[in-house]
């Protein structure tokens, strides 16, 4: 089956895997998929659920501060659409996900809804040994809760590592002179996070061997919240404008050449503090389970640090040869909003043309579309 067909199936109906066998859902970007695979279950990313679904059932219980994606998950849960899932793992570091976890637990306790078993995964984000130890314990507890078969864990880790390598290959293509459209590349990345079938592996490899490429007239970097689909990319891309990279919480360490960017930074700033994985924590993390925890901890913190480091964003923009940067942040992404002033100041001081779209609704407003059009015209004359 072609990658395009698989993407249409997966992103149009992320729950299809739950209808053919054991499946476990998850919400949040730091949940270790390796554990779900090692439990012989299909991972179902609830963050991929289409936002076109009416979420009226969620209105009874959720405040406006919840993200549109959380509202859709709540609606599908209350409607019984998620009953085929054995459990759903919620990330505690995702504010919307962890609040939804507590709401659904209380609704189940009161008998107001049924649905899968809610589980909470608590990955610590502070760069210190005790946080790493806490993450390992949380990962161990989650492994027990989902029924991980440790004899399958190494194979599951390789499956996830292979996906990351292929996404790294896609990132390298987006650095080149000829690149795939950003909307296409981002759709492929979303599909790779949502469909863990071996069929998708084969189709992704075949697509990467000869992806459709264009020569951008203007290269744009998209920074901020995780777009739920390709509508932000589509608003930017026309007449030779191409989104060549994204910086957001869902990105892997391979995205936009983060490893290379970090290496350059380390080379120019010697004697910086050691990464947390080198701290004397006394953990000796050598078991597969501990390595899963450590890998997720380091990757999540690397992505989080990039969003909190305007200087690194400037470095990434220059490495990608971005002609302009669009900073797009959802109104419900309250934690990220604190970074907006620092990001804007650093980009402008670096003389990088920047469009700030903060406190945005889930779908681009007419005003935002007009601002994007004006920004494109500004880049045209540069």
C-alpha positions as a Markdown table, in Angstrom:
| # | Residue | x | y | z |
|---|---|---|---|---|
| 1 | Unk | 0.0 | 0.0 | 0.0 |
| 2 | Unk | 1.3 | 3.5 | -0.9 |
| 3 | Unk | 2.4 | 5.9 | 1.9 |
| 4 | Unk | -0.3 | 8.3 | 0.7 |
| 5 | Unk | -3.0 | 5.7 | 1.2 |
| 6 | Unk | -1.7 | 4.8 | 4.6 |
| 7 | Unk | -1.6 | 8.4 | 5.7 |
| 8 | Unk | -5.2 | 9.0 | 4.6 |
| 9 | Unk | -6.3 | 5.9 | 6.5 |
| 10 | Unk | -4.2 | 6.6 | 9.6 |
| 11 | Unk | -4.8 | 10.4 | 10.0 |
| 12 | Unk | -8.4 | 10.1 | 8.9 |
| 13 | Unk | -9.2 | 7.4 | 11.4 |
| 14 | Unk | -6.4 | 7.0 | 14.1 |
| 15 | Unk | -8.6 | 4.4 | 15.9 |
| 16 | Unk | -8.6 | 1.9 | 13.1 |
| 17 | Unk | -5.8 | -0.1 | 14.8 |
| 18 | Unk | -8.0 | -0.6 | 17.9 |
| 19 | Unk | -10.5 | -2.6 | 15.9 |
| 20 | Unk | -8.2 | -5.4 | 15.0 |
| 21 | Unk | -6.5 | -6.3 | 18.3 |
| 22 | Unk | -5.2 | -5.1 | 21.6 |
| 23 | Unk | -4.6 | -1.4 | 21.6 |
| 24 | Unk | -3.5 | 1.3 | 24.1 |
| 25 | Unk | -4.0 | 5.0 | 23.5 |
| 26 | Unk | -1.8 | 7.8 | 24.6 |
| 27 | Unk | -2.0 | 11.6 | 24.8 |
| 28 | Unk | 1.2 | 13.7 | 25.1 |
| 29 | Unk | 4.5 | 13.8 | 23.4 |
| 30 | Unk | 6.8 | 12.1 | 25.9 |
| 31 | Unk | 4.9 | 8.8 | 26.4 |
| 32 | Unk | 7.3 | 5.9 | 25.7 |
| 33 | Unk | 5.7 | 4.0 | 22.7 |
| 34 | Unk | 8.3 | 1.3 | 23.2 |
| 35 | Unk | 6.4 | 0.1 | 26.3 |
| 36 | Unk | 3.1 | -0.2 | 24.3 |
| 37 | Unk | 4.8 | -2.2 | 21.6 |
| 38 | Unk | 6.5 | -4.4 | 24.1 |
| 39 | Unk | 3.1 | -5.1 | 25.7 |
| 40 | Unk | 2.1 | -6.6 | 22.3 |
| 41 | Unk | -0.4 | -3.7 | 21.8 |
| 42 | Unk | -0.9 | -1.2 | 19.0 |
| 43 | Unk | -0.1 | 2.4 | 20.1 |
| 44 | Unk | -3.0 | 4.8 | 19.3 |
| 45 | Unk | -2.0 | 8.4 | 19.3 |
| 46 | Unk | -5.1 | 10.3 | 20.5 |
| 47 | Unk | -3.3 | 13.6 | 19.5 |
| 48 | Unk | -4.0 | 12.6 | 15.9 |
| 49 | Unk | -7.8 | 12.5 | 16.3 |
| 50 | Unk | -9.3 | 14.8 | 13.7 |
| 51 | Unk | -10.5 | 18.1 | 15.2 |
| 52 | Unk | -13.6 | 18.2 | 12.8 |
| 53 | Unk | -15.5 | 16.0 | 15.3 |
| 54 | Unk | -18.3 | 17.8 | 17.2 |
| 55 | Unk | -17.1 | 18.0 | 20.9 |
| 56 | Unk | -20.4 | 18.9 | 22.5 |
| 57 | Unk | -20.3 | 16.1 | 25.1 |
| 58 | Unk | -17.1 | 17.5 | 26.5 |
| 59 | Unk | -18.8 | 20.9 | 27.0 |
| 60 | Unk | -20.6 | 19.6 | 30.0 |
| 61 | Unk | -17.3 | 19.0 | 31.9 |
| 62 | Unk | -14.4 | 20.9 | 30.4 |
| 63 | Unk | -13.6 | 24.6 | 30.7 |
| 64 | Unk | -12.5 | 26.8 | 27.8 |
| 65 | Unk | -8.9 | 26.6 | 29.0 |
| 66 | Unk | -8.7 | 23.0 | 27.6 |
| 67 | Unk | -7.2 | 22.6 | 24.2 |
| 68 | Unk | -9.3 | 21.6 | 21.2 |
| 69 | Unk | -7.5 | 18.3 | 21.0 |
| 70 | Unk | -8.3 | 17.5 | 24.7 |
| 71 | Unk | -11.9 | 18.4 | 24.1 |
| 72 | Unk | -12.1 | 16.0 | 21.1 |
| 73 | Unk | -10.6 | 13.2 | 23.2 |
| 74 | Unk | -13.0 | 13.8 | 26.0 |
| 75 | Unk | -16.0 | 13.8 | 23.6 |
| 76 | Unk | -14.9 | 10.6 | 21.9 |
| 77 | Unk | -14.3 | 9.1 | 25.4 |
| 78 | Unk | -17.8 | 10.1 | 26.6 |
| 79 | Unk | -19.4 | 8.9 | 23.4 |
| 80 | Unk | -17.9 | 5.4 | 23.9 |
| 81 | Unk | -15.7 | 5.7 | 20.8 |
| 82 | Unk | -12.6 | 4.8 | 22.8 |
| 83 | Unk | -14.0 | 1.7 | 24.5 |
| 84 | Unk | -12.0 | -0.6 | 22.3 |
| 85 | Unk | -8.8 | 0.7 | 23.9 |
| 86 | Unk | -7.6 | -1.3 | 26.8 |
| 87 | Unk | -6.1 | 1.8 | 28.5 |
| 88 | Unk | -5.1 | 5.4 | 27.7 |
| 89 | Unk | -1.8 | 6.9 | 28.9 |
| 90 | Unk | -1.8 | 10.6 | 29.7 |
| 91 | Unk | 1.4 | 12.6 | 30.0 |
| 92 | Unk | 1.7 | 14.5 | 33.2 |
| 93 | Unk | 4.1 | 17.1 | 31.6 |
| 94 | Unk | 1.4 | 18.1 | 29.2 |
| 95 | Unk | -0.9 | 20.4 | 31.1 |
| 96 | Unk | -4.0 | 19.6 | 29.0 |
| 97 | Unk | -3.4 | 15.9 | 29.1 |
| 98 | Unk | -2.8 | 15.6 | 32.9 |
| 99 | Unk | -5.9 | 17.7 | 33.7 |
| 100 | Unk | -8.0 | 15.6 | 31.4 |
| 101 | Unk | -6.7 | 12.5 | 33.2 |
| 102 | Unk | -7.9 | 13.7 | 36.5 |
| 103 | Unk | -11.3 | 14.8 | 35.1 |
| 104 | Unk | -11.9 | 11.4 | 33.5 |
| 105 | Unk | -10.8 | 9.5 | 36.6 |
| 106 | Unk | -13.3 | 11.5 | 38.6 |
| 107 | Unk | -16.1 | 11.0 | 36.1 |
| 108 | Unk | -15.4 | 7.3 | 36.1 |
| 109 | Unk | -15.4 | 7.2 | 39.9 |
| 110 | Unk | -18.8 | 9.0 | 40.0 |
| 111 | Unk | -20.2 | 6.6 | 37.4 |
| 112 | Unk | -20.7 | 9.3 | 34.8 |
| 113 | Unk | -18.7 | 7.6 | 32.1 |
| 114 | Unk | -16.9 | 4.3 | 31.4 |
| 115 | Unk | -14.2 | 3.9 | 28.8 |
| 116 | Unk | -10.6 | 2.6 | 29.0 |
| 117 | Unk | -8.4 | 2.6 | 32.1 |
| 118 | Unk | -6.7 | 6.0 | 32.5 |
| 119 | Unk | -2.9 | 5.9 | 33.3 |
| 120 | Unk | -0.6 | 8.8 | 34.1 |
| 121 | Unk | 3.0 | 8.9 | 33.0 |
| 122 | Unk | 5.2 | 11.3 | 34.9 |
| 123 | Unk | 8.4 | 12.3 | 33.1 |
| 124 | Unk | 10.4 | 14.8 | 35.1 |
| 125 | Unk | 11.9 | 17.7 | 33.1 |
| 126 | Unk | 14.4 | 19.2 | 35.5 |
| 127 | Unk | 18.0 | 18.6 | 34.5 |
| 128 | Unk | 19.3 | 16.7 | 37.6 |
| 129 | Unk | 19.9 | 13.2 | 38.7 |
| 130 | Unk | 16.9 | 12.9 | 41.0 |
| 131 | Unk | 14.6 | 13.8 | 38.1 |
| 132 | Unk | 16.2 | 11.1 | 36.0 |
| 133 | Unk | 15.7 | 8.6 | 38.8 |
| 134 | Unk | 12.1 | 9.7 | 39.1 |
| 135 | Unk | 11.5 | 9.2 | 35.4 |
| 136 | Unk | 13.0 | 5.7 | 35.5 |
| 137 | Unk | 10.6 | 4.8 | 38.4 |
| 138 | Unk | 7.7 | 6.2 | 36.5 |
| 139 | Unk | 8.6 | 4.3 | 33.4 |
| 140 | Unk | 9.0 | 1.1 | 35.4 |
| 141 | Unk | 5.5 | 1.6 | 37.0 |
| 142 | Unk | 4.0 | 2.2 | 33.5 |
| 143 | Unk | 5.6 | -0.9 | 32.2 |
| 144 | Unk | 3.9 | -3.0 | 34.9 |
| 145 | Unk | 0.6 | -1.2 | 34.3 |
| 146 | Unk | 0.5 | -2.0 | 30.6 |
| 147 | Unk | 1.9 | -5.5 | 31.0 |
| 148 | Unk | 5.3 | -5.2 | 29.2 |
| 149 | Unk | 6.9 | -8.4 | 28.2 |
| 150 | Unk | 10.6 | -7.5 | 28.8 |
| 151 | Unk | 11.7 | -10.1 | 26.3 |
| 152 | Unk | 10.1 | -8.0 | 23.6 |
| 153 | Unk | 11.5 | -4.7 | 24.8 |
| 154 | Unk | 14.7 | -4.6 | 22.9 |
| 155 | Unk | 12.9 | -5.3 | 19.6 |
| 156 | Unk | 10.4 | -2.5 | 20.5 |
| 157 | Unk | 13.2 | -0.1 | 21.1 |
| 158 | Unk | 14.7 | -0.9 | 17.7 |
| 159 | Unk | 11.3 | -0.3 | 16.1 |
| 160 | Unk | 11.1 | 3.2 | 17.6 |
| 161 | Unk | 14.8 | 3.9 | 17.0 |
| 162 | Unk | 14.3 | 3.0 | 13.3 |
| 163 | Unk | 11.4 | 5.4 | 13.0 |
| 164 | Unk | 13.6 | 8.2 | 14.5 |
| 165 | Unk | 16.3 | 7.4 | 12.0 |
| 166 | Unk | 13.9 | 7.6 | 9.1 |
| 167 | Unk | 12.5 | 10.9 | 10.4 |
| 168 | Unk | 16.1 | 12.1 | 10.7 |
| 169 | Unk | 16.6 | 11.2 | 7.0 |
| 170 | Unk | 13.5 | 13.3 | 6.2 |
| 171 | Unk | 15.0 | 16.2 | 8.2 |
| 172 | Unk | 18.2 | 16.0 | 6.2 |
| 173 | Unk | 16.2 | 16.2 | 3.0 |
| 174 | Unk | 14.6 | 19.4 | 4.3 |
| 175 | Unk | 18.0 | 21.0 | 4.7 |
| 176 | Unk | 18.8 | 20.6 | 1.1 |
| 177 | Unk | 18.4 | 23.0 | -1.8 |
| 178 | Unk | 15.5 | 20.9 | -3.2 |
| 179 | Unk | 13.0 | 19.9 | -0.5 |
| 180 | Unk | 9.6 | 18.4 | 0.0 |
| 181 | Unk | 6.7 | 20.7 | 0.7 |
| 182 | Unk | 6.5 | 21.4 | 4.4 |
| 183 | Unk | 2.8 | 20.4 | 4.5 |
| 184 | Unk | 3.7 | 17.0 | 3.0 |
| 185 | Unk | 6.7 | 16.4 | 5.2 |
| 186 | Unk | 4.7 | 17.3 | 8.3 |
| 187 | Unk | 1.9 | 15.0 | 7.3 |
| 188 | Unk | 4.5 | 12.2 | 6.9 |
| 189 | Unk | 5.9 | 13.0 | 10.4 |
| 190 | Unk | 2.4 | 12.9 | 11.9 |
| 191 | Unk | 1.6 | 9.6 | 10.3 |
| 192 | Unk | 4.9 | 8.1 | 11.5 |
| 193 | Unk | 3.9 | 9.0 | 15.1 |
| 194 | Unk | 0.4 | 7.5 | 14.6 |
| 195 | Unk | 0.8 | 4.3 | 12.6 |
| 196 | Unk | 3.2 | 1.7 | 14.0 |
| 197 | Unk | 2.4 | -1.1 | 11.5 |
| 198 | Unk | 5.2 | -2.8 | 9.7 |
| 199 | Unk | 3.4 | -1.9 | 6.5 |
| 200 | Unk | 3.9 | 1.8 | 7.3 |
| 201 | Unk | 7.6 | 1.1 | 7.9 |
| 202 | Unk | 8.0 | -0.3 | 4.4 |
| 203 | Unk | 6.0 | 2.4 | 2.7 |
| 204 | Unk | 7.9 | 5.1 | 4.6 |
| 205 | Unk | 11.2 | 3.7 | 3.5 |
| 206 | Unk | 10.1 | 3.5 | -0.1 |
| 207 | Unk | 8.8 | 7.1 | 0.0 |
| 208 | Unk | 12.1 | 8.4 | 1.5 |
| 209 | Unk | 14.0 | 6.8 | -1.4 |
| 210 | Unk | 12.4 | 9.2 | -3.8 |
| 211 | Unk | 10.3 | 11.9 | -2.2 |
| 212 | Unk | 8.7 | 14.6 | -4.3 |
| 213 | Unk | 10.9 | 17.8 | -4.2 |
| 214 | Unk | 10.6 | 21.4 | -5.1 |
| 215 | Unk | 13.1 | 24.3 | -5.2 |
| 216 | Unk | 11.9 | 26.9 | -2.6 |
| 217 | Unk | 11.9 | 30.6 | -3.5 |
| 218 | Unk | 11.6 | 31.5 | 0.2 |
| 219 | Unk | 12.3 | 29.1 | 3.2 |
| 220 | Unk | 10.3 | 29.5 | 6.4 |
| 221 | Unk | 10.8 | 28.0 | 9.8 |
| 222 | Unk | 7.6 | 27.3 | 12.0 |
| 223 | Unk | 8.1 | 27.7 | 15.7 |
| 224 | Unk | 5.8 | 27.3 | 18.7 |
| 225 | Unk | 2.8 | 25.0 | 19.4 |
| 226 | Unk | 2.3 | 21.6 | 17.8 |
| 227 | Unk | 0.1 | 22.1 | 14.8 |
| 228 | Unk | -2.8 | 19.5 | 14.8 |
| 229 | Unk | -2.7 | 19.2 | 11.1 |
| 230 | Unk | -1.2 | 20.9 | 8.0 |
| 231 | Unk | -3.4 | 24.0 | 7.9 |
| 232 | Unk | -0.7 | 26.4 | 9.2 |
| 233 | Unk | 1.7 | 25.0 | 6.7 |
| 234 | Unk | -0.8 | 25.3 | 3.9 |
| 235 | Unk | -1.5 | 29.0 | 4.8 |
| 236 | Unk | 2.2 | 29.8 | 4.4 |
| 237 | Unk | 3.0 | 27.6 | 1.4 |
| 238 | Unk | 2.3 | 28.9 | -2.1 |
| 239 | Unk | 4.2 | 30.6 | -4.9 |
| 240 | Unk | 7.4 | 29.0 | -3.9 |
| 241 | Unk | 7.2 | 29.5 | -0.2 |
| 242 | Unk | 8.1 | 26.3 | 1.7 |
| 243 | Unk | 8.2 | 25.5 | 5.4 |
| 244 | Unk | 11.5 | 23.7 | 5.8 |
| 245 | Unk | 11.3 | 22.8 | 9.5 |
| 246 | Unk | 9.3 | 23.0 | 12.7 |
| 247 | Unk | 10.4 | 23.6 | 16.3 |
| 248 | Unk | 7.8 | 22.4 | 18.8 |
| 249 | Unk | 7.4 | 20.0 | 21.7 |
| 250 | Unk | 6.6 | 17.0 | 19.4 |
| 251 | Unk | 9.8 | 17.2 | 17.4 |
| 252 | Unk | 12.4 | 14.5 | 17.7 |
| 253 | Unk | 16.1 | 15.1 | 18.4 |
| 254 | Unk | 16.7 | 14.5 | 14.7 |
| 255 | Unk | 14.3 | 17.2 | 13.5 |
| 256 | Unk | 15.9 | 20.4 | 12.0 |
| 257 | Unk | 19.3 | 18.9 | 12.7 |
| 258 | Unk | 19.1 | 19.4 | 16.5 |
| 259 | Unk | 22.0 | 17.1 | 17.2 |
| 260 | Unk | 24.2 | 19.0 | 14.7 |
| 261 | Unk | 23.1 | 22.3 | 16.1 |
| 262 | Unk | 24.0 | 21.2 | 19.7 |
| 263 | Unk | 27.3 | 19.9 | 18.5 |
| 264 | Unk | 28.2 | 23.3 | 17.0 |
| 265 | Unk | 27.1 | 25.0 | 20.1 |
| 266 | Unk | 29.2 | 22.7 | 22.3 |
| 267 | Unk | 32.2 | 23.4 | 20.0 |
| 268 | Unk | 31.9 | 27.1 | 20.4 |
| 269 | Unk | 31.1 | 27.0 | 24.2 |
| 270 | Unk | 33.6 | 24.8 | 25.9 |
| 271 | Unk | 33.4 | 23.8 | 29.6 |
| 272 | Unk | 29.7 | 24.1 | 29.7 |
| 273 | Unk | 27.8 | 22.0 | 32.3 |
| 274 | Unk | 27.7 | 18.3 | 31.5 |
| 275 | Unk | 24.5 | 16.8 | 30.2 |
| 276 | Unk | 22.3 | 15.1 | 32.8 |
| 277 | Unk | 23.0 | 11.7 | 31.5 |
| 278 | Unk | 26.6 | 12.2 | 32.7 |
| 279 | Unk | 25.6 | 13.2 | 36.2 |
| 280 | Unk | 26.8 | 10.9 | 39.0 |
| 281 | Unk | 23.3 | 9.6 | 39.7 |
| 282 | Unk | 24.4 | 6.2 | 40.8 |
| 283 | Unk | 21.7 | 4.6 | 38.6 |
| 284 | Unk | 23.9 | 2.7 | 36.2 |
| 285 | Unk | 21.0 | 2.6 | 33.7 |
| 286 | Unk | 21.9 | -0.5 | 31.7 |
| 287 | Unk | 18.7 | -2.5 | 31.5 |
| 288 | Unk | 16.4 | -2.0 | 28.5 |
| 289 | Unk | 13.7 | -0.5 | 30.6 |
| 290 | Unk | 16.1 | 2.1 | 32.1 |
| 291 | Unk | 17.4 | 2.9 | 28.7 |
| 292 | Unk | 13.9 | 3.6 | 27.4 |
| 293 | Unk | 13.3 | 6.0 | 30.3 |
| 294 | Unk | 16.7 | 7.7 | 29.8 |
| 295 | Unk | 16.2 | 8.0 | 26.1 |
| 296 | Unk | 12.7 | 9.6 | 26.5 |
| 297 | Unk | 14.0 | 11.9 | 29.3 |
| 298 | Unk | 16.9 | 13.2 | 27.2 |
| 299 | Unk | 14.9 | 13.6 | 24.0 |
| 300 | Unk | 12.0 | 15.4 | 25.8 |
| 301 | Unk | 14.4 | 17.7 | 27.7 |
| 302 | Unk | 16.4 | 18.4 | 24.5 |
| 303 | Unk | 13.2 | 19.6 | 22.7 |
| 304 | Unk | 12.0 | 21.5 | 25.7 |
| 305 | Unk | 15.4 | 23.2 | 26.1 |
| 306 | Unk | 15.4 | 24.3 | 22.4 |
| 307 | Unk | 12.0 | 26.0 | 22.9 |
| 308 | Unk | 13.4 | 27.7 | 26.0 |
| 309 | Unk | 16.6 | 28.8 | 24.2 |
| 310 | Unk | 16.1 | 31.6 | 21.7 |
| 311 | Unk | 19.7 | 31.6 | 20.8 |
| 312 | Unk | 19.4 | 27.9 | 19.7 |
| 313 | Unk | 16.3 | 28.8 | 17.6 |
| 314 | Unk | 18.3 | 31.5 | 15.9 |
| 315 | Unk | 21.1 | 29.0 | 15.2 |
| 316 | Unk | 18.6 | 26.5 | 13.8 |
| 317 | Unk | 17.0 | 29.1 | 11.6 |
| 318 | Unk | 20.3 | 30.1 | 10.1 |
| 319 | Unk | 21.4 | 26.5 | 9.6 |
| 320 | Unk | 18.1 | 25.9 | 7.7 |
| 321 | Unk | 18.8 | 29.1 | 5.7 |
| 322 | Unk | 15.3 | 30.3 | 6.7 |
| 323 | Unk | 14.3 | 33.6 | 5.0 |
| 324 | Unk | 11.6 | 34.1 | 7.7 |
| 325 | Unk | 10.2 | 32.6 | 10.9 |
| 326 | Unk | 6.5 | 32.2 | 11.8 |
| 327 | Unk | 6.0 | 31.9 | 15.6 |
| 328 | Unk | 2.5 | 30.3 | 16.0 |
| 329 | Unk | 1.3 | 29.6 | 19.6 |
| 330 | Unk | -2.1 | 28.4 | 20.7 |
| 331 | Unk | -4.0 | 30.4 | 23.4 |
| 332 | Unk | -4.4 | 27.2 | 25.4 |
| 333 | Unk | -0.6 | 26.5 | 25.3 |
| 334 | Unk | -0.1 | 28.7 | 28.3 |
| 335 | Unk | 3.3 | 27.4 | 29.4 |
| 336 | Unk | 4.8 | 28.2 | 26.0 |
| 337 | Unk | 3.4 | 31.7 | 25.9 |
| 338 | Unk | 6.0 | 32.8 | 28.5 |
| 339 | Unk | 8.8 | 32.1 | 26.0 |
| 340 | Unk | 7.3 | 34.3 | 23.2 |
| 341 | Unk | 8.8 | 37.6 | 24.2 |
| 342 | Unk | 12.3 | 36.1 | 24.5 |
| 343 | Unk | 12.0 | 34.3 | 21.2 |
| 344 | Unk | 10.8 | 37.4 | 19.4 |
| 345 | Unk | 13.5 | 39.6 | 20.8 |
| 346 | Unk | 16.3 | 37.1 | 19.9 |
| 347 | Unk | 15.0 | 36.7 | 16.3 |
| 348 | Unk | 14.7 | 40.4 | 15.7 |
| 349 | Unk | 18.1 | 41.1 | 17.2 |
| 350 | Unk | 19.4 | 38.5 | 14.8 |
| 351 | Unk | 17.7 | 40.4 | 11.9 |
| 352 | Unk | 15.6 | 37.4 | 11.0 |
| 353 | Unk | 12.2 | 38.5 | 9.6 |
| 354 | Unk | 9.6 | 37.2 | 12.1 |
| 355 | Unk | 5.8 | 37.0 | 12.3 |
| 356 | Unk | 4.5 | 36.6 | 15.8 |
| 357 | Unk | 1.1 | 34.8 | 16.0 |
| 358 | Unk | 0.4 | 34.2 | 19.7 |
| 359 | Unk | -2.7 | 33.5 | 21.7 |
| 360 | Unk | -4.2 | 31.9 | 18.6 |
| 361 | Unk | -7.3 | 29.8 | 18.2 |
| 362 | Unk | -6.9 | 26.2 | 17.0 |
| 363 | Unk | -7.8 | 27.2 | 13.4 |
| 364 | Unk | -6.2 | 30.3 | 11.8 |
| 365 | Unk | -8.5 | 33.3 | 11.9 |
| 366 | Unk | -9.1 | 35.7 | 9.1 |
| 367 | Unk | -6.8 | 38.2 | 10.8 |
| 368 | Unk | -4.0 | 35.6 | 11.1 |
| 369 | Unk | -4.4 | 34.7 | 7.4 |
| 370 | Unk | -4.1 | 38.4 | 6.5 |
| 371 | Unk | -1.0 | 38.7 | 8.7 |
| 372 | Unk | 0.6 | 35.7 | 7.0 |
| 373 | Unk | -0.2 | 37.2 | 3.5 |
| 374 | Unk | 1.4 | 40.5 | 4.5 |
| 375 | Unk | 4.5 | 38.6 | 5.9 |
| 376 | Unk | 4.9 | 36.8 | 2.7 |
| 377 | Unk | 4.8 | 40.1 | 0.8 |
| 378 | Unk | 7.5 | 41.4 | 3.1 |
| 379 | Unk | 9.7 | 38.5 | 2.4 |
| 380 | Unk | 9.1 | 38.8 | -1.3 |
| 381 | Unk | 10.8 | 42.2 | -1.4 |
| 382 | Unk | 13.9 | 41.2 | 0.6 |
